[in-house]
Amino acid sequence: MPIFKDALVVSAYIAGDVMQVQTSFRAPWTEAMQFYADKLKAEGWKVENVMNMGETGMVVAKKDTHQCSVMFGKEDKFSVAQIMVTGLPAK
């Protein structure tokens, strides 16, 4: 899974078939939203939705049995992205 340039990983975990990563960065979240839409597509994901809802945004993509949702917003002086991938293989 790609991580946006200069992003700081704030938290990450895997539980069952779900991976979640939260990042924080200084660039506008709309720039990160375009990055994820482009990068996921380039890596073979089918981007199903790219939504700009004003103060927040979301990219939703699927690949094989996996789904990726990336939610974007603003928190104080920083932009944030929360990346969630489901359908990971069970260990």
C-alpha positions as CSV (number, residue, x, y, z in Angstrom):
1,M,0.0,0.0,0.0
2,P,1.5,3.4,-1.0
3,I,2.0,6.1,1.6
4,F,1.7,9.8,0.6
5,K,4.9,11.8,0.4
6,D,6.2,13.3,3.7
7,A,3.3,11.6,5.6
8,L,3.9,10.6,9.2
9,V,2.3,7.3,10.1
10,V,0.4,8.0,13.3
11,S,-1.0,4.6,13.9
12,A,-1.2,1.2,12.2
13,Y,-2.7,-2.1,13.0
14,I,-3.9,-5.4,11.5
15,A,-6.9,-7.2,13.0
16,G,-8.2,-10.3,11.3
17,D,-8.5,-9.5,7.6
18,V,-8.4,-5.7,8.1
19,M,-5.4,-3.4,8.0
20,Q,-5.7,0.3,9.0
21,V,-3.1,3.0,8.8
22,Q,-3.6,6.7,9.9
23,T,-1.3,9.3,8.5
24,S,-0.8,13.1,9.0
25,F,0.9,15.5,6.5
26,R,1.2,19.2,5.7
27,A,0.0,19.1,2.0
28,P,-3.7,19.8,1.2
29,W,-5.7,16.6,1.6
30,T,-7.1,17.0,-1.9
31,E,-3.5,16.5,-3.2
32,A,-3.2,13.2,-1.3
33,M,-6.7,12.2,-2.5
34,Q,-5.5,12.5,-6.1
35,F,-2.2,10.7,-5.3
36,Y,-4.2,7.7,-3.9
37,A,-6.6,7.6,-6.8
38,D,-3.8,7.6,-9.3
39,K,-1.4,5.3,-7.4
40,L,-4.1,2.6,-6.7
41,K,-5.2,2.7,-10.3
42,A,-1.5,2.3,-11.4
43,E,-1.1,-0.7,-9.1
44,G,-4.1,-2.5,-10.7
45,W,-6.9,-1.5,-8.3
46,K,-10.3,-0.6,-9.8
47,V,-11.0,2.9,-8.4
48,E,-14.8,2.9,-7.9
49,N,-15.3,6.3,-6.2
50,V,-13.4,9.5,-5.7
51,M,-15.5,11.9,-3.6
52,N,-14.7,15.4,-2.5
53,M,-17.4,16.4,0.0
54,G,-16.0,19.9,0.8
55,E,-14.2,19.4,4.1
56,T,-13.6,15.7,3.7
57,G,-13.0,13.2,0.9
58,M,-12.8,9.5,0.1
59,V,-11.3,7.1,-2.4
60,V,-12.7,3.6,-2.7
61,A,-11.0,0.9,-4.8
62,K,-11.2,-2.9,-5.2
63,K,-8.7,-5.5,-6.3
64,D,-9.4,-9.2,-6.3
65,T,-11.0,-9.9,-2.9
66,H,-9.6,-6.7,-1.3
67,Q,-11.3,-3.4,-0.8
68,C,-9.4,-0.2,0.0
69,S,-11.0,2.9,1.5
70,V,-9.0,6.1,2.1
71,M,-10.7,8.9,4.0
72,F,-9.3,12.4,4.1
73,G,-9.8,15.5,6.1
74,K,-8.2,18.3,8.1
75,E,-7.1,18.2,11.7
76,D,-5.7,21.5,13.2
77,K,-2.8,22.5,10.9
78,F,-2.4,19.1,9.3
79,S,-4.2,17.0,6.7
80,V,-5.0,13.4,7.6
81,A,-5.6,10.2,5.7
82,Q,-7.1,7.0,7.2
83,I,-6.3,4.0,5.0
84,M,-8.3,0.8,5.5
85,V,-7.8,-2.4,3.5
86,T,-10.1,-5.4,4.0
87,G,-9.9,-8.9,2.6
88,L,-6.4,-9.7,3.7
89,P,-5.5,-13.3,3.8
90,A,-6.0,-15.0,7.2
91,K,-2.9,-16.1,9.1
